[in-house]
Structures are given as structure tokens and as C-alpha cells.
Amino acid sequence: MWRAVKVALLLWVVFLVAVPIWAFGRIERVEAFPGGTRPADQPGTTYLLVGSDSRKGLSKAERRRLGTGNAAGRRTDTIMLLHTGSRKPMLISIPRDSLVPIPGHGTTKINAAFAYGGPTLLVETVEKNTGVRIDHYVEIGFGGFVKAVDAVGGIRVCTPTRLEDKLANLHMTKGCHDVDGAVALAYARSRHTQADGDLGRARHQREVVSKVGAKVKSPWTVINPLRYYGLADAGSSSLRISDGSGPISLANFALAMTGARSCGMPISDMAVHWDPVRSKKLLALIKEDRTDQAGPDLCTGNGLPR
């Protein structure tokens, strides 16, 4: 009997080790860092997280069910900075409509950088406008987002009002709901149901990410082989990461996402101009790895001042 137990334990350990190795080998690598002058090394580690509308890995039936359409290429409506270091991790949403200078393209909405020049130009644009050095680039498509939510058994979201957005395929009544990946994607994509538009959508995106992260760090993730494998498959099937980002940096990223403090980039108006004073203060704290000193005046849900 004990021999059988030992063999079972050995096989379990092999499974726990083999799955992430297999998954990491499937992840697509991209050249994300620009040449030329970049911000100097800074304390801590900063990731640029991008949610793209890539349909990679989704069948035609899944695209219809999720209401994603059939657009080709990649665009991004989700841009976030995740800073980890000696303090609690901080996750900051950068509104896609932020008006900033894009190298070679004048001043326009920041997500245009991704459309013009992919990850490299987006990283360059973020670095030049924030002064924050990007250490790692992580991009996830629609398919990975849905699979991650489904792998943890869904999440619970609560809304004080009815949410109806045909464009995002969102139909949610007032109250709390246990939702699967398809509904969570619609909830995170919808901006027409939000009084503050993209700012509210960014808040929902951080909410979904944090709730998935909270369930990922549960012991059940390791105990349940289906969840363990499902999360590995979700990430590897639709992730793109920067060249040089290894399994340890990716594991640290995943761990930090489970407990990060979330904020919106400080802005001064609904036209999405960054607040010239508050944004500089918050970005300075990130560059100096002093994010614990960001008070409620700097860290707000939609980035607007209280």
C-alpha cells in the first residue's frame, strides 16, 4: 500500500512540475523593447500588461458566443502597469484614450501606439510618457481571458444597476452574479454601460483580474488537477511575452496580480488628459519603489480626483 502511495505522490509531483514547463514552452515571445535611450534601471520590477482583442485560439462558434466578431490583427483596449518591489504590488490602468505624444505620430490616443507599431512602440510610448522603465511585457487575448475565468470556476460580480450592452454581448440584471468566462469578458469589455465610459471599463477589468487572482492563490488550484491544468492552458494558449522574460518573472507576475492594489492613472478630465501634478507624483513613487506612500488622493478607482 505504501509503495502505491509513494508512486502516486511521485506522479503528482511530476505532474505539478511538468504542466508549467509544458505551458511555458507554448507561450509566444515577441520583441517588445525599443532601441535608443530608455529610462535607467529602477528599484523593483514593472510589467506592462496589455489586453488585446486577438481571437487566437477561438473557434467561429466561440467568437459568435462571445460576441467578439472576426476582426483581424490586434488592438488593445487594456493597458496596465504592474509594479512589484519591496512594498505591496500596485496595478495601474492607463486609459486607452489617454492623449499623449507617440514617437513619430504626434499626440493622439495611447492605444494607437499599439496599432501603429505593436508592443515595441507601445513600450516606447509608455516609457517616454511615464519615465518608468518597463522590465517585462505581457499580452493576453480574449481566449486566454475567458479560459482563465472558467479554469477557476468563475467569479462573482455585483452591479447596483442593470447592465445592457449589445456591442459587448452583456446582459446582466441588478445584483450579484456568479459568472463564467464569457460573461466576465463581456463585463470587462463593456463601456457603454458605464457613466464614465472607458474609465469604468478599466475599473471592471481590474476587478475581474483581481478576483481571478484571488481564486488562483487558493490551495484548491494545486489540489485540483483540472484547475491547475486549465490555468496553465489558459495562459499559454493566448499569452505573448517579451523576449528574455523567463518562468520566474512570469510566476512573480502571476503572484503579484493576486494581491495588487489597484488604481487608475491620475487624470484631470474626461477627455483623458493626465493630471500634470498627481500623475507625476504617483509615477515618481513607482520609479522609487515607494508605492505604499500613494494616498487616496493619488490612487482612485477611475483616476479622477476625489
Secondary structure, DSSP 4 states (H G I P E B T S, - for coil): -HHHHHHHHHHHHHHHHHHHHHHHHHSEEE----SS--PPP-SSEEEEEEEE---TT--HHHHHHHT-----S--EEEEEEEEESSS--EEEE--TT-EEEETTTEEEETTHHHHHHHHHHHHHHHHHHH-PPP-EEEEE-HHHHHHHHHHTT-EEEEESS-EEEGGGTEEE-SEEEEE-HHHHHHHHH--TT-TTTHHHHHHHHHHHHHHHHHHHTSTHHHH-HHHHHHHHHHHHHHEEEETT--HHHHHHHHHHHTS-EEEEPPBSSTT-PBPTTHHHHHHHHHHTT-GGG--TTT-BSSSS--
